[in-house]
Amino acid sequence: MSFNAQRLYGLLPAVYRVRDHEKNEALKELLAVIADQAAILEENLEQLYDDQFIETCAQWAVPYIGDLIGYRSLHGVAPKIRSPRAEVARTIAFRRRKGTAAMLEQLARDVTGWDARVVEFFQLLATTQYMNHIRPGNLYAPELRTWELLERLNSPFDTVAHTIDVRRISTAEGRYNIPNIGIYLWRLHAYSLTGSPAFKVDERRYLFNPLGADARLFTRPVVEDETTHLADPINVPHPISRRVLHEYLVNYYGKEKSFFLKGIDIDSILVCNLSDVEGGSWAHTPPPDGKVAIDPVLGRIAFAKDPDTPPLVTFHCAFSADMGGGEYERRASFEPLISDIQRVPQDHTTIQAALDAASDGGVIEITDSGRYEENISINVNAGKRLELRAANNRRPTIVLDSELEISGGENAEITLNGLLLTGGAIRVPEQTENLLRRLRIQHCTLVPGLSLSMAGEPEHPDKPGIIIESENFAVEIEHSIAGGLRIAKNATVRITDSIIDAAQETEVAFASTDHESAGGQLSIKDSTVIGKVHSREIEMASNTIFLADLADGDTWSAPVRAERKQKGCVRFSYLPLSSIVPRRYRCQPLDESDEARVRPQFTSLRYNDPGYAQLRQSTAIEIRTGADDEGEMGVFHKLYQPQRETNLRVRLDEYLRFGLEAGIIYVT
């Protein structure tokens, strides 16, 4: 029943209302106060009823309902567990499916944010057949003519019977035993490149990778919000093999699928091994007339006839996080105060033409993921701000024939956002008229070594990616990948969530423009540096890995060195013991006896590899949980991978059936 003052007043006999009107309606005012309190009481009663359900309860009631069902809170690092209300609600649903493989798989995806597949290893045990319960698929010796059995052998999708393994799966040693459950996880994500011109090797041969290097193609996962069956290869970001692509081409080829060549229908695609052969050619080329040969392992394309223009390709590669140039969400990093936007190629056909028209500042936005081969220079007038950026969810490739020179008037600022630059370094020259104040590099890739060979090796590992000759200048690098830095002594550099890669530990990652003396002031956080560092001052280094070493006969006194040791701090970071730096706080290694053991181990240190700069699971726990919040040190600190794994282990303790034991196995 709903109470209000007018309704209560209308229930009074007319004689009382008349007399109340004669007395200035004092009774009506009293009933208004009573109605307000009755409404509050009524609302309270309704809320008490709503508080019995997780979907409608007040926020304060969420932990109490969680306690009633035995809910344990987790680190909110994955999107689906950031809301305690949603997590409690899903806990109730999971309890009804407790212990099933499909439920465990969905649980693993939710609490880690990674793609997952669950394997019950008892189903893969080679056993003596019981005649009343024959298992035709459980053959100890697999049919060798069945290609898929051998293709999936020892992978998450293995179906071949194995002999028993009595070692414990929880210690990552054993697998095939009756109580063992395997949780396979893919830490890498599939990132797309859409409508990009293929790199031309010659008239008939092309590469998917716009940098002109081999690159393996990965599956674009078919995402399932609710797990109704165990994951198949098409549901995870798995590398595509030649045989799988040949047999299941229809699942991988198409506009909204793993890869696509514009204007080429699926009947024209021929899956081949296009590996190198003597003479510099590729195997199985040229393909038959009317066919286009694809090699998903090397990312190569071969045509039977010369195409008129490089084909526009869409494909997926793999990486750990949203950083460097890439087709991912970057809108929050856009310059918010500039409304004048000029678009390439709509308003201007070339980037330089747009830059020439924007000397008074503004935004130049590249709206596609195309390949732009041109020499560009940037100059902006005094007091103006210019942003050269890729549109959201786009990644254009800018191929330079020479250095990209950047200059500007007094207090001018320039931002680069979302770009992939190859072929040349960025230089801010020391000139009388160059009074530029700041350069920001956000979500960009400045290819380490300037460019790549077809094998993916840096072609100029000794050359830097950024050269700052101008004094009293500020550089900010965020969520980016860059080669070595050469910084004037009085300049300042701030680096966050980035990789600075000199291609080798003994090369120079940070120094002055002469490659030897001290570079400017350095502040670095949540980053990985590959190469030697010599700075005038390290203002702050936090959660950072300095992977540096001295070569034989090296003239440097230390692999990481700051001229001023009285000021600054290095905290929660890894750097060689022989480094000369300001005060250290909880850094690794602690002493010489631990130096070899805690040295970071990486999946790969070669740019263009899927596992680039990713810490291996064999890395010492002091590095993998050594950051200030117990995350891992280095550029992928904010992925909070140790916390994701902890989340999964906590939930497995709750949901595994009695007597079963689970092991976490990382596929990538």
C-alpha positions as CSV (number, residue, x, y, z in Angstrom):
1,M,0.0,0.0,0.0
2,S,1.3,3.5,-0.9
3,F,0.8,6.3,1.5
4,N,0.8,10.0,0.7
5,A,-0.5,13.1,2.5
6,Q,-3.3,13.9,0.1
7,R,-4.7,10.3,0.3
8,L,-4.6,10.3,4.1
9,Y,-6.3,13.7,4.3
10,G,-9.0,12.5,1.9
11,L,-9.9,9.7,4.3
12,L,-10.9,12.1,7.0
13,P,-14.6,13.0,7.4
14,A,-15.5,16.2,5.6
15,V,-16.4,18.0,8.8
16,Y,-12.8,17.6,10.1
17,R,-11.4,18.8,6.8
18,V,-13.7,21.9,6.9
19,R,-12.8,22.8,10.5
20,D,-9.1,22.2,9.6
21,H,-9.4,24.6,6.7
22,E,-10.8,27.2,9.1
23,K,-7.8,26.6,11.4
24,N,-5.1,27.1,8.7
25,E,-4.8,23.3,7.9
26,A,-2.6,22.4,10.8
27,L,-4.1,18.8,10.7
28,K,-3.1,18.5,7.0
29,E,0.5,19.5,7.8
30,L,0.6,16.8,10.6
31,L,-0.7,14.1,8.2
32,A,2.0,15.2,5.7
33,V,4.7,14.4,8.3
34,I,3.0,11.1,9.1
35,A,2.8,10.2,5.4
36,D,6.6,11.0,4.9
37,Q,7.5,8.6,7.7
38,A,5.1,5.9,6.4
39,A,6.7,6.2,3.0
40,I,10.2,5.8,4.5
41,L,9.0,2.7,6.4
42,E,7.4,1.3,3.2
43,E,10.6,1.8,1.2
44,N,12.6,0.2,4.0
45,L,10.3,-2.9,3.9
46,E,10.7,-3.1,0.1
47,Q,14.5,-2.9,0.4
48,L,14.6,-5.6,3.0
49,Y,12.8,-7.9,0.6
50,D,15.2,-6.8,-2.2
51,D,18.2,-7.5,0.0
52,Q,17.4,-11.2,0.0
53,F,18.6,-11.4,-3.7
54,I,22.1,-10.7,-5.0
55,E,20.7,-9.0,-8.1
56,T,18.7,-6.3,-6.2
57,C,20.4,-6.1,-2.8
58,A,22.0,-2.9,-1.5
59,Q,25.8,-2.7,-2.0
60,W,26.5,-3.2,1.7
61,A,24.6,-6.6,1.7
62,V,26.8,-8.1,-1.1
63,P,29.6,-9.4,1.3
64,Y,27.0,-10.8,3.7
65,I,25.3,-12.8,0.9
66,G,28.8,-13.9,-0.1
67,D,29.5,-15.1,3.4
68,L,26.3,-17.2,3.4
69,I,27.4,-19.1,0.3
70,G,31.1,-19.3,1.4
71,Y,32.3,-16.8,-1.3
72,R,36.0,-15.9,-1.1
73,S,37.1,-12.6,-2.6
74,L,39.7,-12.4,-5.4
75,H,42.1,-9.9,-6.9
76,G,39.9,-7.9,-9.3
77,V,42.3,-8.1,-12.2
78,A,40.0,-9.8,-14.8
79,P,37.0,-8.0,-16.2
80,K,34.4,-10.6,-15.1
81,I,35.4,-10.5,-11.4
82,R,35.8,-6.7,-10.9
83,S,32.2,-6.5,-9.7
84,P,31.8,-8.4,-6.4
85,R,28.0,-8.5,-7.0
86,A,28.4,-10.3,-10.3
87,E,31.0,-12.6,-8.9
88,V,28.8,-13.7,-6.0
89,A,25.9,-14.2,-8.5
90,R,28.1,-16.4,-10.7
91,T,29.3,-18.3,-7.6
92,I,25.8,-19.5,-7.0
93,A,25.5,-20.6,-10.6
94,F,28.9,-22.4,-10.5
95,R,27.9,-24.3,-7.4
96,R,25.1,-25.9,-9.2
97,R,27.6,-27.2,-11.8
98,K,30.3,-28.0,-9.3
99,G,33.2,-30.1,-10.6
100,T,32.2,-30.5,-14.3
101,A,35.0,-29.9,-16.8
102,A,33.0,-27.3,-18.7
103,M,32.3,-25.4,-15.5
104,L,36.0,-25.5,-14.5
105,E,36.9,-24.1,-18.0
106,Q,34.5,-21.2,-17.7
107,L,35.7,-20.6,-14.2
108,A,39.3,-20.4,-15.4
109,R,38.4,-18.0,-18.1
110,D,36.5,-15.7,-15.7
111,V,39.0,-15.4,-12.9
112,T,42.1,-15.1,-15.1
113,G,40.9,-13.3,-18.2
114,W,42.8,-15.8,-20.3
115,D,41.5,-18.4,-22.8
116,A,41.4,-21.8,-21.3
117,R,40.8,-25.5,-21.9
118,V,40.3,-28.2,-19.3
119,V,41.5,-31.8,-19.8
120,E,40.5,-34.7,-17.7
121,F,43.7,-36.9,-18.1
122,F,42.0,-40.1,-17.0
123,Q,40.3,-40.1,-20.4
124,L,43.7,-40.2,-22.1
125,L,45.1,-43.2,-20.1
126,A,45.9,-46.4,-22.0
127,T,43.9,-49.1,-20.2
128,T,43.1,-52.8,-20.7
129,Q,39.7,-52.9,-22.3
130,Y,36.8,-54.2,-20.3
131,M,34.5,-56.2,-22.6
132,N,31.3,-54.8,-21.1
133,H,32.5,-51.3,-21.5
134,I,34.6,-51.0,-24.7
135,R,36.2,-47.7,-25.6
136,P,36.9,-47.8,-29.3
137,G,38.8,-44.4,-29.3
138,N,41.1,-45.4,-26.5
139,L,43.8,-47.1,-28.5
140,Y,47.3,-47.4,-27.1
141,A,48.8,-47.4,-30.6
142,P,47.3,-44.5,-32.6
143,E,46.4,-44.8,-36.2
144,L,49.4,-43.3,-38.0
145,R,47.4,-42.5,-41.1
146,T,45.1,-40.2,-39.1
147,W,46.9,-36.9,-39.4
148,E,44.9,-35.0,-36.7
149,L,45.8,-37.4,-33.9
150,L,49.5,-36.8,-34.6
151,E,49.0,-33.1,-35.2
152,R,47.4,-32.6,-31.7
153,L,49.9,-34.9,-29.9
154,N,51.0,-33.5,-26.5
155,S,48.9,-30.4,-27.1
156,P,45.8,-29.3,-25.1
157,F,43.7,-31.1,-27.8
158,D,45.5,-34.4,-27.6
159,T,43.3,-37.5,-27.9
160,V,46.0,-40.2,-28.0
161,A,46.2,-42.7,-25.1
162,H,49.2,-42.4,-22.9
163,T,50.8,-44.6,-20.3
164,I,50.3,-43.6,-16.7
165,D,52.4,-40.9,-15.1
166,V,52.5,-41.2,-11.3
167,R,54.2,-37.8,-10.6
168,R,52.0,-35.1,-9.2
169,I,50.4,-32.6,-11.6
170,S,50.3,-29.8,-9.0
171,T,54.1,-29.6,-9.2
172,A,53.9,-29.4,-13.0
173,E,55.7,-32.7,-13.4
174,G,53.1,-35.4,-14.0
175,R,50.0,-35.4,-16.3
176,Y,48.4,-38.7,-17.3
177,N,46.8,-40.1,-14.2
178,I,43.3,-40.9,-12.9
179,P,42.9,-37.9,-10.4
180,N,44.6,-35.3,-12.7
181,I,42.9,-32.3,-14.2
182,G,44.9,-30.1,-16.5
183,I,44.0,-26.4,-16.9
184,Y,45.6,-25.1,-20.1
185,L,45.9,-21.3,-20.3
186,W,46.8,-19.0,-23.2
187,R,48.4,-15.9,-21.9
188,L,48.9,-14.3,-25.3
189,H,46.0,-12.6,-27.1
190,A,45.2,-12.4,-30.8
191,Y,45.6,-8.9,-32.3
192,S,44.3,-8.0,-35.7
193,L,45.7,-5.9,-38.5
194,T,42.9,-5.0,-40.9
195,G,43.1,-4.0,-44.5
196,S,46.9,-3.6,-44.6
197,P,48.8,-3.8,-47.9
198,A,51.0,-6.9,-47.9
199,F,54.7,-6.4,-48.0
200,K,56.1,-6.9,-51.5
201,V,59.0,-9.3,-51.9
202,D,58.9,-9.4,-55.7
203,E,56.2,-9.4,-58.4
204,R,54.5,-12.6,-57.1
205,R,55.7,-13.0,-53.5
206,Y,54.3,-11.1,-50.5
207,L,54.3,-11.2,-46.7
208,F,51.4,-10.6,-44.4
209,N,53.7,-8.6,-42.0
210,P,54.0,-5.0,-43.2
211,L,57.5,-4.9,-41.8
212,G,58.7,-7.4,-44.3
213,A,59.4,-10.2,-41.8
214,D,58.0,-13.7,-41.4
215,A,55.2,-13.7,-38.9
216,R,53.1,-16.7,-37.8
217,L,49.3,-16.4,-38.1
218,F,47.1,-17.0,-35.1
219,T,43.5,-18.0,-34.7
220,R,40.9,-15.3,-34.0
221,P,39.1,-17.0,-31.1
222,V,35.4,-17.6,-31.5
223,V,34.4,-16.3,-28.0
224,E,31.7,-18.1,-25.9
225,D,30.2,-16.1,-23.0
226,E,28.8,-19.3,-21.5
227,T,30.9,-22.5,-21.8
228,T,28.6,-25.2,-23.0
229,H,31.4,-27.5,-24.3
230,L,35.1,-27.8,-23.9
231,A,37.2,-25.3,-26.0
232,D,38.2,-26.4,-29.5
233,P,41.2,-25.0,-31.4
234,I,38.9,-22.4,-33.0
235,N,38.0,-21.0,-29.5
236,V,41.5,-20.1,-28.4
237,P,44.3,-17.9,-29.9
238,H,46.4,-20.8,-31.1
239,P,49.0,-20.7,-33.8
240,I,47.7,-22.0,-37.1
241,S,49.5,-24.9,-38.6
242,R,49.6,-25.8,-42.4
243,R,47.8,-29.1,-42.0
244,V,45.0,-27.7,-39.8
245,L,44.5,-24.7,-42.2
246,H,44.4,-27.1,-45.2
247,E,41.7,-29.3,-43.6
248,Y,39.6,-26.6,-41.9
249,L,40.2,-23.6,-44.2
250,V,36.5,-22.6,-44.1
251,N,36.9,-22.0,-40.3
252,Y,39.8,-19.7,-40.7
253,Y,39.4,-17.8,-43.9
254,G,36.9,-14.9,-44.3
255,K,36.3,-11.3,-43.5
256,E,35.4,-11.9,-39.8
257,K,37.7,-14.8,-39.3
258,S,41.4,-15.3,-38.7
259,F,42.7,-14.0,-42.0
260,F,41.5,-12.7,-45.3
261,L,42.8,-11.4,-48.6
262,K,40.5,-8.8,-50.1
263,G,39.1,-9.8,-53.5
264,I,40.3,-13.5,-53.2
265,D,37.6,-16.1,-52.6
266,I,38.2,-19.2,-50.6
267,D,38.2,-21.5,-53.6
268,S,41.4,-19.8,-54.8
269,I,43.3,-20.4,-51.6
270,L,45.9,-23.1,-51.6
271,V,47.8,-24.0,-48.3
272,C,51.5,-24.6,-48.9
273,N,54.9,-24.8,-47.3
274,L,56.6,-21.7,-48.7
275,S,59.9,-22.2,-46.9
276,D,63.1,-20.9,-48.4
277,V,65.0,-23.0,-50.9
278,E,68.3,-22.6,-52.6
279,G,68.6,-19.6,-54.9
280,G,66.5,-17.3,-52.7
281,S,63.1,-18.7,-53.9
282,W,60.3,-20.3,-52.0
283,A,59.2,-23.9,-52.2
284,H,56.1,-24.8,-54.2
285,T,56.1,-21.5,-56.2
286,P,54.6,-20.4,-58.4
287,P,51.2,-22.0,-57.5
288,P,48.9,-23.3,-60.2
289,D,47.0,-20.7,-62.3
290,G,44.1,-19.1,-60.5
291,K,45.4,-20.1,-57.1
292,V,47.0,-18.1,-54.2
293,A,49.4,-20.0,-52.0
294,I,49.3,-19.3,-48.2
295,D,51.8,-20.4,-45.6
296,P,50.4,-19.7,-42.1
297,V,53.5,-20.7,-40.3
298,L,55.7,-18.1,-42.0
299,G,53.0,-15.6,-43.0
300,R,53.8,-15.8,-46.7
301,I,51.7,-15.3,-49.9
302,A,52.5,-16.4,-53.4
303,F,50.5,-15.6,-56.5
304,A,50.4,-17.5,-59.8
305,K,50.3,-14.2,-61.7
306,D,51.5,-10.7,-60.9
307,P,48.7,-8.8,-59.0
308,D,48.2,-5.2,-60.2
309,T,48.6,-3.8,-56.6
310,P,49.7,-5.4,-53.3
311,P,46.8,-7.3,-51.8
312,L,45.0,-5.9,-48.8
313,V,45.3,-8.4,-46.0
314,T,43.6,-8.9,-42.7
315,F,45.2,-11.3,-40.2
316,H,45.9,-11.9,-36.5
317,C,49.2,-12.1,-34.6
318,A,49.8,-12.7,-30.9
319,F,51.1,-10.5,-28.1
320,S,50.8,-10.2,-24.3
321,A,49.2,-6.8,-23.8
322,D,47.8,-3.6,-25.3
323,M,51.0,-1.8,-26.0
324,G,52.9,-0.5,-29.0
325,G,51.1,0.2,-32.2
326,G,48.0,-2.0,-32.5
327,E,44.4,-2.2,-33.3
328,Y,43.0,-2.0,-29.7
329,E,41.1,0.5,-27.6
330,R,43.1,3.7,-27.2
331,R,40.5,6.5,-27.1
332,A,41.3,7.4,-23.5
333,S,44.8,8.5,-24.6
334,F,43.7,10.9,-27.3
335,E,44.4,14.6,-26.9
336,P,41.1,16.0,-25.3
337,L,41.6,19.7,-25.9
338,I,42.1,19.8,-29.6
339,S,39.0,19.8,-31.8
340,D,40.6,20.6,-35.2
341,I,41.1,17.2,-36.8
342,Q,42.5,16.6,-40.3
343,R,42.2,13.1,-41.6
344,V,44.5,11.0,-43.8
345,P,43.8,9.9,-46.5
346,Q,40.3,11.6,-46.7
347,D,41.4,15.3,-46.3
348,H,45.0,14.8,-47.4
349,T,46.5,11.9,-49.4
350,T,49.8,12.0,-47.6
351,I,50.9,12.5,-44.0
352,Q,53.4,15.2,-44.9
353,A,50.7,17.2,-46.7
354,A,48.5,17.1,-43.5
355,L,51.5,18.1,-41.4
356,D,52.3,21.1,-43.6
357,A,48.7,22.2,-43.2
358,A,48.8,21.9,-39.4
359,S,51.7,24.1,-38.4
360,D,49.3,25.9,-36.0
361,G,48.5,22.7,-34.2
362,G,45.6,20.4,-34.1
363,V,45.1,16.6,-34.7
364,I,46.2,14.7,-37.8
365,E,44.4,11.3,-37.7
366,I,45.3,8.4,-40.0
367,T,42.0,6.5,-40.4
368,D,43.2,3.2,-41.8
369,S,45.9,0.5,-41.1
370,G,47.6,1.3,-44.4
371,R,51.3,1.5,-45.3
372,Y,52.7,5.0,-45.9
373,E,56.1,5.1,-47.5
374,E,57.3,8.7,-47.2
375,N,59.8,10.9,-45.5
376,I,58.1,13.2,-43.1
377,S,59.2,16.0,-40.8
378,I,57.1,17.8,-38.1
379,N,57.2,21.4,-37.2
380,V,54.7,23.3,-35.1
381,N,54.4,27.0,-34.2
382,A,55.2,28.5,-30.8
383,G,52.7,27.7,-28.1
384,K,50.8,25.2,-30.2
385,R,50.0,21.5,-29.7
386,L,50.0,18.9,-32.5
387,E,49.0,15.2,-32.3
388,L,49.8,12.8,-35.1
389,R,47.8,9.7,-34.3
390,A,46.2,6.6,-35.7
391,A,42.4,6.4,-35.4
392,N,41.1,4.2,-32.6
393,N,41.4,0.5,-33.4
394,R,43.8,1.2,-36.3
395,R,47.5,0.7,-36.8
396,P,49.1,2.4,-39.8
397,T,52.7,1.6,-40.8
398,I,55.0,4.6,-41.6
399,V,58.1,3.5,-43.6
400,L,60.8,6.2,-43.4
401,D,63.7,6.5,-45.8
402,S,65.5,8.8,-43.4
403,E,65.2,10.2,-39.9
404,L,61.9,11.8,-38.8
405,E,62.9,15.3,-37.6
406,I,60.7,17.0,-35.1
407,S,60.9,20.7,-34.2
408,G,58.8,23.6,-33.0
409,G,58.5,27.0,-31.6
410,E,58.7,28.0,-27.9
411,N,56.5,25.9,-25.6
412,A,55.2,23.8,-28.4
413,E,54.2,20.2,-27.8
414,I,54.0,17.2,-30.2
415,T,52.3,13.8,-29.6
416,L,52.6,10.6,-31.6
417,N,50.0,8.0,-30.8
418,G,49.2,4.6,-32.2
419,L,51.8,4.5,-34.9
420,L,54.3,1.8,-36.2
421,L,57.4,3.5,-37.5
422,T,60.2,1.6,-39.3
423,G,63.2,2.5,-41.5
424,G,64.4,5.5,-39.5
425,A,64.8,7.1,-36.1
426,I,63.1,10.1,-34.5
427,R,65.5,13.0,-34.1
428,V,64.9,16.3,-32.2
429,P,67.8,18.4,-33.5
430,E,69.7,21.1,-31.6
431,Q,68.9,24.3,-33.5
432,T,68.5,27.9,-32.5
433,E,65.0,28.1,-33.8
434,N,64.0,24.7,-32.3
435,L,62.4,25.6,-28.9
436,L,60.0,22.6,-28.7
437,R,59.1,21.8,-25.1
438,R,57.8,18.3,-25.1
439,L,57.4,15.1,-27.2
440,R,55.0,12.5,-26.1
441,I,55.1,9.0,-27.6
442,Q,52.0,6.9,-26.7
443,H,51.1,3.4,-27.9
444,C,53.7,3.5,-30.6
445,T,56.2,1.0,-32.0
446,L,59.6,2.4,-33.1
447,V,61.0,-0.9,-34.5
448,P,64.1,-1.9,-32.5
449,G,67.0,-1.9,-35.0
450,L,65.0,0.5,-37.3
451,S,63.9,-2.4,-39.6
452,L,63.7,-6.2,-39.7
453,S,65.1,-8.8,-42.1
454,M,62.8,-11.4,-43.5
455,A,63.9,-13.7,-40.7
456,G,62.8,-11.1,-38.1
457,E,66.3,-10.0,-37.0
458,P,67.0,-6.3,-36.5
459,E,69.0,-4.9,-39.4
460,H,70.7,-2.1,-37.6
461,P,71.0,-3.2,-33.9
462,D,73.6,-0.6,-33.1
463,K,71.4,2.3,-34.2
464,P,69.1,4.2,-31.7
465,G,65.4,4.7,-32.2
466,I,65.2,8.2,-30.6
467,I,67.8,10.9,-30.7
468,I,67.2,14.1,-28.6
469,E,69.9,16.7,-29.2
470,S,67.9,19.6,-27.9
471,E,68.7,20.6,-24.3
472,N,66.0,21.4,-21.7
473,F,63.6,19.1,-23.5
474,A,61.1,16.6,-22.1
475,V,60.3,13.2,-23.6
476,E,57.4,11.0,-22.4
477,I,57.1,7.4,-23.5
478,E,54.0,5.4,-22.6
479,H,52.8,2.0,-23.6
480,S,55.4,1.9,-26.4
481,I,58.2,-0.2,-27.9
482,A,61.3,1.7,-29.0
483,G,65.0,1.1,-29.8
484,G,67.8,2.7,-27.9
485,L,67.6,6.3,-26.7
486,R,70.3,9.0,-27.2
487,I,69.4,11.9,-24.9
488,A,71.1,15.3,-24.4
489,K,72.5,15.8,-21.0
490,N,70.0,18.4,-19.8
491,A,66.9,16.7,-21.2
492,T,64.5,14.6,-19.2
493,V,62.9,11.3,-20.1
494,R,59.9,9.7,-18.4
495,I,59.1,6.1,-19.4
496,T,56.1,4.0,-18.3
497,D,54.8,0.6,-19.4
498,S,57.2,0.4,-22.2
499,I,60.1,-1.7,-23.7
500,I,63.4,0.0,-24.6
501,D,65.2,-2.5,-26.7
502,A,68.8,-2.0,-27.9
503,A,68.6,-5.5,-29.5
504,Q,71.4,-6.9,-27.2
505,E,72.2,-6.7,-23.6
506,T,75.7,-5.3,-24.4
507,E,74.3,-2.6,-26.7
508,V,73.5,0.9,-25.5
509,A,69.8,1.4,-24.5
510,F,70.2,4.9,-22.9
511,A,73.1,7.3,-23.1
512,S,74.0,10.7,-24.5
513,T,74.2,11.4,-28.3
514,D,77.9,10.3,-28.3
515,H,76.8,6.8,-27.2
516,E,79.2,6.9,-24.2
517,S,78.6,9.8,-21.8
518,A,75.7,10.3,-19.6
519,G,72.3,11.0,-21.1
520,G,69.6,13.2,-19.4
521,Q,67.5,12.6,-16.3
522,L,65.6,9.3,-16.4
523,S,62.4,8.3,-14.6
524,I,61.1,4.9,-15.5
525,K,58.3,2.7,-14.2
526,D,56.8,-0.7,-15.1
527,S,59.1,-1.2,-18.0
528,T,61.8,-3.5,-19.4
529,V,65.1,-2.2,-20.7
530,I,67.3,-4.4,-22.9
531,G,70.8,-2.9,-23.0
532,K,73.2,-0.7,-21.1
533,V,72.1,2.6,-19.4
534,H,74.2,5.7,-18.6
535,S,72.2,8.5,-17.2
536,R,73.0,11.8,-15.6
537,E,70.4,11.1,-12.9
538,I,67.9,8.3,-12.3
539,E,65.2,10.2,-10.5
540,M,63.1,7.1,-10.0
541,A,63.2,3.5,-11.3
542,S,60.3,1.3,-10.1
543,N,59.1,-2.2,-11.0
544,T,61.6,-2.2,-13.9
545,I,63.9,-4.9,-15.4
546,F,67.3,-3.6,-16.6
547,L,68.7,-6.5,-18.6
548,A,72.2,-5.2,-19.2
549,D,75.8,-6.5,-19.4
550,L,79.3,-5.4,-20.3
551,A,81.0,-6.9,-23.4
552,D,84.6,-8.1,-23.3
553,G,86.8,-5.1,-23.4
554,D,83.9,-2.7,-22.7
555,T,84.9,0.9,-21.9
556,W,81.8,1.4,-19.6
557,S,82.4,1.1,-15.9
558,A,79.0,-0.5,-15.2
559,P,76.1,-1.8,-17.2
560,V,73.7,0.6,-15.5
561,R,75.1,3.8,-14.2
562,A,73.9,7.2,-12.9
563,E,76.3,10.1,-12.5
564,R,74.5,11.5,-9.5
565,K,74.0,8.9,-6.7
566,Q,73.0,11.3,-4.0
567,K,69.6,11.9,-5.5
568,G,67.0,9.5,-6.8
569,C,65.9,5.9,-6.0
570,V,65.8,2.5,-7.6
571,R,63.0,0.3,-6.1
572,F,61.5,-3.1,-6.7
573,S,63.6,-3.6,-9.8
574,Y,66.1,-6.0,-11.3
575,L,69.6,-4.7,-12.3
576,P,73.1,-6.1,-12.3
577,L,74.9,-6.0,-8.9
578,S,77.8,-4.1,-10.5
579,S,75.4,-1.2,-11.4
580,I,76.3,2.3,-10.1
581,V,72.9,3.8,-9.1
582,P,71.2,5.8,-6.3
583,R,69.9,4.1,-3.2
584,R,68.3,0.7,-3.9
585,Y,65.2,-0.5,-2.1
586,R,64.1,-4.2,-2.4
587,C,65.9,-4.7,-5.7
588,Q,67.2,-8.0,-7.1
589,P,69.7,-9.6,-6.9
590,L,70.6,-9.2,-3.2
591,D,74.1,-10.7,-3.5
592,E,76.5,-12.5,-5.8
593,S,75.3,-16.0,-4.7
594,D,71.8,-15.2,-6.0
595,E,72.7,-13.3,-9.2
596,A,72.5,-16.3,-11.6
597,R,69.4,-17.7,-10.0
598,V,67.2,-14.6,-10.1
599,R,68.3,-13.4,-13.5
600,P,65.1,-12.9,-15.6
601,Q,64.3,-15.5,-18.2
602,F,62.3,-14.5,-21.2
603,T,60.2,-16.4,-23.7
604,S,61.9,-14.3,-26.4
605,L,63.9,-11.1,-26.6
606,R,63.4,-10.7,-30.4
607,Y,60.9,-8.1,-31.5
608,N,58.2,-9.6,-33.7
609,D,58.1,-12.9,-31.8
610,P,54.7,-13.5,-30.1
611,G,56.3,-14.0,-26.7
612,Y,58.5,-10.9,-26.9
613,A,59.7,-9.7,-23.5
614,Q,57.4,-12.2,-21.7
615,L,58.8,-13.7,-18.5
616,R,59.0,-17.4,-18.5
617,Q,57.5,-19.4,-15.7
618,S,61.0,-20.7,-14.8
619,T,62.0,-17.2,-13.8
620,A,62.7,-16.8,-10.1
621,I,59.8,-16.0,-7.9
622,E,61.6,-12.9,-6.7
623,I,61.2,-11.4,-10.2
624,R,57.7,-12.8,-11.0
625,T,56.3,-11.4,-7.7
626,G,58.9,-8.7,-6.9
627,A,57.0,-5.6,-7.8
628,D,55.7,-3.2,-5.1
629,D,52.2,-4.8,-5.2
630,E,53.5,-8.4,-5.6
631,G,53.0,-8.4,-9.4
632,E,55.9,-9.2,-11.7
633,M,58.7,-6.8,-12.5
634,G,58.9,-5.4,-16.0
635,V,56.7,-4.1,-18.8
636,F,53.9,-6.5,-18.2
637,H,53.6,-5.7,-14.5
638,K,50.0,-4.3,-14.9
639,L,48.8,-7.6,-16.3
640,Y,49.1,-8.9,-12.7
641,Q,49.8,-12.4,-13.9
642,P,50.7,-13.8,-10.4
643,Q,47.4,-12.5,-9.1
644,R,45.5,-14.2,-11.9
645,E,47.1,-17.5,-11.2
646,T,46.4,-17.1,-7.5
647,N,42.7,-16.4,-8.3
648,L,42.5,-19.6,-10.2
649,R,44.2,-21.7,-7.5
650,V,41.8,-20.3,-4.9
651,R,38.8,-21.2,-7.0
652,L,40.1,-24.6,-7.8
653,D,40.3,-25.4,-4.1
654,E,36.6,-24.6,-3.9
655,Y,35.3,-26.3,-7.0
656,L,37.4,-29.5,-7.6
657,R,35.7,-32.7,-6.7
658,F,37.1,-34.7,-3.8
659,G,40.2,-36.7,-4.7
660,L,41.0,-34.7,-7.8
661,E,44.1,-32.7,-8.3
662,A,44.6,-29.8,-10.8
663,G,47.7,-28.5,-12.5
664,I,48.0,-25.2,-14.4
665,I,49.8,-25.5,-17.8
666,Y,50.7,-22.5,-19.8
667,V,50.4,-23.0,-23.6
668,T,51.7,-19.5,-24.5
